[in-house]
């Protein structure tokens, strides 16, 4: 008996097939219960390390299914033991899943990350902060051994300025996009340069308007690098097997 690797849930009464695009080149298809289908493939093994290494394949399968269906994405590494277990999961969570489909139907998750272009933002900070500009001049005029503590002070001032400016700017960007979304979520930045890590659940007929606002943000803030992606609604409807 082969375990099944679970990618996502769709609404369908048919045993849909998506081709041999799964982990290890396995066939991807739907196991149905009533009007719900769990998109699965045979798992090549139950070693969690092997499963996690196929994260890219997992995402590609989800993206392929999304072309024709609203989906509820599953987290990586969900490996039910059999098709009966898959059907049992659908039966157990049927009402919850149907409610989640109301949330995602006709909508798409749009992710926006914003990070500093350090050369540009550093110039802006030096030009706009008198104390930082004065310290920089003092450091440049002193021998290295005499500027140690000034450099520490300068580093703290710059870090504080980046944090304060970044938080204010992130909030401004988030607030400008939030009214277009059905739901919005601000996640923790992934590194020191990133000031915004956000996700928005947007109706498909509002996606063009959302795009326009993102383009305006990109033009308005040349000191930022924006990463803008369409994805499955992981931030809003994920459910575990």
C-alpha positions in Angstrom: 0.0 0.0 0.0 1.4 3.3 -1.1 1.2 6.4 1.0 -0.2 9.5 -0.7 1.4 12.9 -0.9 -1.2 15.7 -0.4 -0.8 19.0 -2.3 -4.1 20.8 -2.0 -7.9 20.6 -1.9 -10.3 21.5 -4.7 -14.1 21.5 -5.2 -14.9 18.7 -7.7 -16.9 15.5 -7.9 -14.7 14.1 -10.7 -11.5 12.1 -10.3 -9.5 14.9 -11.9 -6.1 14.1 -13.4 -3.2 16.5 -13.8 -0.5 14.5 -15.4 2.8 13.0 -14.1 4.0 16.2 -12.5 4.2 15.1 -8.8 7.1 14.2 -6.6 9.4 11.7 -8.3 7.4 12.1 -11.6 4.3 10.5 -10.1 0.8 11.0 -11.5 -1.2 13.7 -9.8 -4.9 13.1 -9.4 -7.9 13.9 -7.1 -9.3 11.6 -4.5 -12.9 12.7 -4.0 -15.4 12.8 -1.1 -18.8 14.3 -2.0 -17.9 17.5 -3.9 -14.4 17.9 -2.5 -11.2 16.5 -4.1 -7.8 16.0 -2.4 -5.1 16.5 -5.0 -2.5 13.8 -4.3 0.2 11.6 -5.9 1.8 8.4 -4.8 4.5 9.2 -2.3 8.0 7.8 -3.3 8.7 7.2 0.4 7.8 8.4 3.8 11.2 9.9 4.7 10.4 13.5 5.8 13.7 14.7 4.5 12.9 13.3 1.0 9.5 15.0 1.1 10.8 18.4 2.2 13.5 18.3 -0.5 10.6 18.3 -3.1 9.2 21.7 -2.0 9.7 23.1 -5.4 7.7 20.3 -7.0 5.0 20.7 -4.4 4.7 24.4 -5.3 4.6 23.7 -9.1 1.8 21.2 -8.7 -0.2 23.7 -6.6 0.4 26.4 -9.3 -0.8 24.0 -12.0 -4.0 23.1 -10.2 -4.6 26.8 -9.5 -5.0 27.5 -13.2 -8.4 25.8 -13.2 -9.5 25.6 -9.6 -9.9 27.6 -6.4 -7.7 25.7 -4.0 -7.0 25.2 -0.3 -3.2 24.6 -0.1 -1.7 22.1 2.2 1.5 22.6 4.0 4.6 20.7 2.8 5.1 17.1 3.9 1.5 15.9 4.4 1.6 12.1 3.7 -1.6 10.2 4.5 -1.1 6.5 4.6 -3.7 5.6 2.0 -6.6 6.9 -0.1 -9.0 5.9 2.6 -7.1 8.1 5.0 -7.4 10.9 2.5 -11.2 10.4 2.2 -11.4 10.3 6.0 -9.6 13.7 6.2 -12.1 15.2 3.7 -15.0 13.7 5.6 -13.8 14.9 9.0 -13.1 18.4 7.9 -15.8 18.7 5.3 -17.8 21.6 6.8 -14.6 23.6 7.6 -13.2 23.1 4.1 -16.5 24.2 2.5 -16.4 27.4 4.6 -12.8 28.0 3.5 -13.8 27.7 -0.1 -16.2 30.6 0.4 -13.2 32.6 1.6 -11.0 31.8 -1.5 -13.5 31.5 -4.3 -12.8 34.2 -6.9 -9.8 35.5 -5.0 -6.0 35.3 -5.2 -3.2 35.8 -2.7 -0.8 38.6 -3.6 2.4 38.8 -1.6 4.5 42.0 -1.4 7.9 42.2 0.1 9.8 45.5 0.4 13.5 45.8 1.1 16.0 48.7 1.3 18.4 49.5 -1.5 21.1 50.2 1.0 23.2 52.6 -1.1 20.1 54.8 -1.8 18.7 54.8 1.7 22.1 55.4 3.4 22.5 58.5 1.2 19.1 59.7 2.1 19.7 59.1 5.9 23.0 61.0 5.8 21.5 63.9 3.9 18.4 64.2 6.2 19.9 63.6 9.6 22.3 66.4 10.9 23.8 64.3 13.7 24.6 61.4 11.4 26.1 63.8 8.8 28.3 65.5 11.4 29.5 62.2 12.9 30.4 61.0 9.4 32.5 64.0 8.8 34.2 63.7 12.2 35.0 60.0 11.5 36.4 60.8 8.1 38.7 63.5 9.5 40.2 61.3 12.3 42.7 58.4 12.2 41.1 55.1 12.4 42.3 54.4 16.0 40.6 57.6 17.3 37.3 57.1 15.6 36.3 53.8 17.1 33.7 55.0 19.6 32.3 57.5 17.1 31.8 54.6 14.6 29.8 52.7 17.3 27.7 55.8 17.9 27.2 56.3 14.2 26.2 52.6 13.7 23.5 52.9 16.5 22.1 56.1 15.0 21.9 54.6 11.5 20.3 51.4 12.8 17.7 53.4 14.8 17.0 55.7 11.8 16.6 52.7 9.5 14.2 51.0 12.0 12.1 54.1 12.6 11.9 55.1 8.9 11.3 51.5 7.8 8.4 50.8 10.2 6.7 54.1 9.2 7.1 53.4 5.5 6.0 49.8 5.8 2.8 50.9 7.6 2.2 53.5 5.0 2.5 51.0 2.1 0.5 48.4 3.9 -2.3 50.8 4.6 -2.4 52.0 1.0 -3.0 48.4 -0.2 -5.2 47.1 2.5 -8.5 48.7 1.3 -8.3 46.8 -2.0 -8.0 43.5 -0.2 -10.6 41.2 1.4 -8.1 40.3 4.0 -4.5 41.4 4.7 -1.7 40.1 6.8 1.7 41.6 7.8 4.3 39.0 8.5 7.7 39.3 10.2 10.5 40.6 7.9 12.9 37.9 6.8 16.1 39.9 7.2 17.5 43.3 8.3 17.1 44.9 4.9 13.4 43.9 4.6 10.9 46.4 6.0 7.7 44.8 4.8 6.6 41.2 4.4 2.9 41.2 3.6 0.1 39.2 2.0 -3.2 40.3 0.7 -6.3 38.2 -0.3 -7.7 40.1 -3.3 -10.8 39.5 -5.5 -9.6 38.7 -9.0 -11.6 41.7 -10.4 -9.6 43.9 -8.1 -6.2 42.5 -9.0 -5.6 45.1 -11.7 -6.2 48.0 -9.3 -3.9 46.4 -6.8 -1.2 46.1 -9.5 -1.6 49.8 -10.3 -1.0 50.8 -6.6 2.1 48.6 -6.4 3.5 50.3 -9.5 2.8 53.7 -7.9 4.6 52.6 -4.8 7.6 51.4 -6.8 7.9 54.8 -8.5 7.4 56.8 -5.3 10.0 55.0 -3.3 13.2 54.4 -5.4 15.1 53.5 -2.3 13.1 50.2 -2.1 13.2 46.9 -4.0 9.8 45.3 -4.2 9.1 41.6 -4.7 5.5 41.1 -5.8 4.2 37.5 -6.3 0.9 35.7 -6.9 0.5 32.5 -4.9 -1.8 30.0 -3.3 -3.6 31.5 -0.3 -1.2 30.0 2.3 -1.6 33.0 4.6 -5.3 32.8 4.9 -6.7 29.2 4.6 -4.0 26.6 5.3 -5.3 23.5 7.0 -3.2 20.5 8.2 -3.9 16.9 7.5 
